[in-house]
């Protein structure tokens, strides 16, 4: 993953408040759906998750949704998707030693997604993953 990789999910990531009201099985379904989408994305590009280098990565998320969320809701709602990236081997771990996270949001329809999937209402979540450096040498993680 030497160049930035862009993955478009055909839905706006949920808010932290939404996740807090969901049953654990619904949260798991979201995570598992994302795992399948990331796995398919990697397969189409010939990326073997076991061959990915163990490097620190930047995850830049842009959420295109019907409404703007406060920053805590934006970040907290991405947790199941971040877990899916980790489970698919795209991240070594989701701790700061291994990942730098950046979050933004825009009104839906504020972008051109080309041939990528978008939801029926024009909502989507764009995830860009970039290798940034070897991990810091510290305990844990």
C-alpha positions in Angstrom: 0.0 0.0 0.0 2.6 2.5 -1.0 0.2 4.9 -2.7 -3.0 6.2 -1.2 -5.9 3.8 -1.5 -9.5 5.1 -1.7 -12.4 3.0 -0.6 -16.0 4.3 -1.0 -18.6 2.9 1.3 -22.2 3.4 -0.1 -23.5 4.8 3.2 -22.8 7.6 5.6 -21.1 6.3 8.7 -23.4 6.3 11.7 -23.1 8.8 14.5 -21.8 7.7 17.9 -25.3 8.5 19.3 -26.8 6.1 16.7 -24.3 3.4 17.6 -25.1 3.8 21.3 -28.8 3.0 20.6 -28.1 0.0 18.4 -28.1 -3.6 19.7 -24.7 -5.2 19.6 -25.8 -7.5 16.8 -26.5 -4.5 14.5 -23.1 -3.0 15.3 -21.5 -6.4 14.4 -23.5 -6.6 11.2 -22.1 -3.1 10.2 -18.5 -4.2 11.0 -19.0 -7.5 9.2 -20.4 -5.8 6.1 -17.4 -3.5 6.0 -15.1 -6.4 6.4 -16.7 -8.0 3.3 -16.5 -4.8 1.3 -12.8 -4.2 2.3 -12.0 -7.9 1.5 -13.6 -7.6 -2.0 -11.8 -4.2 -2.6 -8.5 -5.8 -1.7 -9.2 -8.9 -3.9 -10.1 -6.8 -6.9 -6.7 -5.0 -6.6 -4.7 -8.2 -5.9 -3.7 -7.1 -2.4 -2.9 -10.0 -0.1 -3.6 -9.0 3.5 -0.9 -11.3 4.8 1.7 -9.6 2.6 0.9 -6.0 3.7 3.8 -4.3 5.4 3.5 -3.6 9.1 3.7 0.2 8.9 1.9 3.1 10.4 -1.0 4.4 8.2 -3.1 7.5 7.9 -6.8 6.9 7.7 -8.6 9.9 6.3 -12.4 9.7 6.4 -14.8 12.0 4.7 -18.4 11.4 5.5 -21.1 12.7 3.1 -24.4 12.6 4.9 -27.7 14.2 5.2 -26.7 16.2 8.2 -23.6 17.5 9.9 -22.5 15.7 13.1 -20.5 17.2 16.0 -16.9 16.0 15.9 -17.3 13.4 18.8 -20.3 11.8 17.0 -18.4 11.7 13.7 -15.3 10.0 15.2 -17.2 7.7 17.5 -19.5 6.5 14.8 -16.5 5.3 12.7 -15.3 2.7 15.3 -17.0 -0.4 13.7 -15.5 0.6 10.3 -12.0 1.1 11.8 -12.3 -2.3 13.5 -13.1 -3.8 10.0 -10.0 -2.2 8.6 -8.0 -3.8 11.4 -9.6 -7.2 11.0 -8.9 -7.2 7.2 -5.2 -6.5 7.9 -5.2 -3.0 6.4 -4.2 -1.6 9.9 -1.9 -3.4 12.3 -3.9 -2.0 15.2 -6.2 1.0 15.8 -4.0 2.6 18.5 -2.1 5.9 17.8 1.2 4.0 17.4 -0.1 2.4 14.2 -2.7 4.8 12.8 -3.2 8.5 12.4 -6.9 9.3 12.0 -8.4 12.4 10.3 -12.1 13.0 10.0 -14.1 15.4 7.8 -17.7 15.7 6.7 -19.5 17.4 3.8 -23.1 17.6 2.8 -24.2 14.7 0.6 -24.0 15.4 -3.1 -21.0 17.6 -2.5 -18.6 15.4 -4.4 -18.0 13.4 -7.6 -17.5 9.7 -6.9 -17.1 8.5 -10.4 -18.0 4.9 -10.7 -17.9 4.3 -7.0 -21.0 3.1 -5.0 -23.1 5.7 -3.3 -26.2 5.2 -1.3 -29.7 5.8 -2.7 -29.7 9.3 -1.2 -26.3 10.2 -2.4 -24.7 9.4 1.0 -21.3 7.7 1.3 -18.2 7.5 3.4 -14.8 7.9 1.6 -11.9 6.2 3.4 -8.3 7.0 2.2 -5.5 4.9 3.6 -1.9 6.0 3.2 1.4 4.5 4.5 3.2 7.2 6.5 6.1 5.7 8.4 7.4 2.8 10.4 5.9 2.6 13.8 7.4 4.4 16.8 9.5 2.2 19.0 7.5 2.1 22.3 5.9 -0.5 24.4 2.4 -1.8 23.7 0.2 -1.7 20.7 
